[in-house]
Amino acid sequence: MFEFAWLWALTLLPLPLLFRLLPPLPKQESAALRVPKLDKDLSNTPSPVMSGSARLFVPLLIWLCLVLAAARPQWLGEPINIPAKGRELMLAVDLSGSMAVEDMVLNGRAVDRLTMIKAVLGDFIARRIGDRLGLILFADTAYQQAPLTYDRHTVEQLLDEAVINLVGKQTAIGDAIGLAVKRFEEQEDSNKVLVLLTDGQNTAGNLDPMQALELAKHHGVTIYTIGVGADEMQERGLLFSRTVNPSRDLDEKMLTELASQTGGQYFRAKDTQGLESIYATLDMLEPIERDARQMRPLTALFHYPLALALLLSCMMCLPAILRSVLSKRSL
């Protein structure tokens, strides 16, 4: 169905006629500065593009296009049924400097932890049909990158665009939990599930993880924590390579307590397969019932009349511009 979002804007159509009916302004005897009028230049300049009658009609057509664009024409598609039940998950992803450690393997090659999370979490997001997802990114502090929404593609794109050290180099786990609790407070009917992925311990932020835990318990937020990182990797030295534990800074005790005291679960993701099995467990979370809803896809069409107005304006101004350029060259 075609419609105008701001139908009242069409009342501006007769505005040029009102200006036409106004009495002319009194002529001034002298002027400090004379400015050449564009319409005079246009009327005195022969145009190969438009005739004399067209020069009167085109400005009216430009005004018509501008008013139509201001009225915001749009096309509403067929109604789409939204599932009446689903889950509400807030995803909190660590972007601290340690996420750049290349101790993960994806498609046979070594990748950093964030790249692996993006690959597996992207597939997890794509399967969340009927669920509402939100995205929090945290390092020195926590930021909400996407509110709870049914738009899974946007959430996946925002995650894919995230880069390490985007919000700092440290790890503010408490701030991430506190921000998620605050966002869940705005939801009336929600199962309030937070999935937190990190590879370290709390080293920054304004909120201690234990304080954030009390907030989560008070507001009924269930936390699923995921510790990311391999147990060992080969580190090359000048002459020899040695085996190191890249996850030595991972605070598993704290992550386990955050999950267990809120009714969630702590998972250890040492590789891609381990992370995929964690998401399979989260798939079994009980969905919540909601009222049936419908949405209609909306396609904006205002740019078509706006582009036509711009094109016609360029055609009107072109003769005056050419005349000005030629006169300067002749001088």
Secondary structure, DSSP 8 states (H G I E B T S, - for coil): -EEETTGGGGGGTTHHHHHHHS------S--SS----HHHHHHHS--SS--HHHHHHHHHHHHHHHHHHHT-EEEE---EEE-SEE-EEEEEEE-SGGGG---EEETTEEE-HHHHHHHHHHHHHHT-TT-EEEEEEESSSEEEEEEEES-HHHHHHHHHH--TTTT-SS--HHHHHHHHHHHHHT-SS---EEEEEESS---SSSS-HHHHHHHHHHTT-EEEEEEE--S-EEEE-SS-EEEE-TTTT--HHHHHHHHHTTT--EEEE-SHHHHHHHHHHHTTS--EE---EEE--EEE-THHHHHHHHHHHHHHHHHHHHHHHHHHHH-
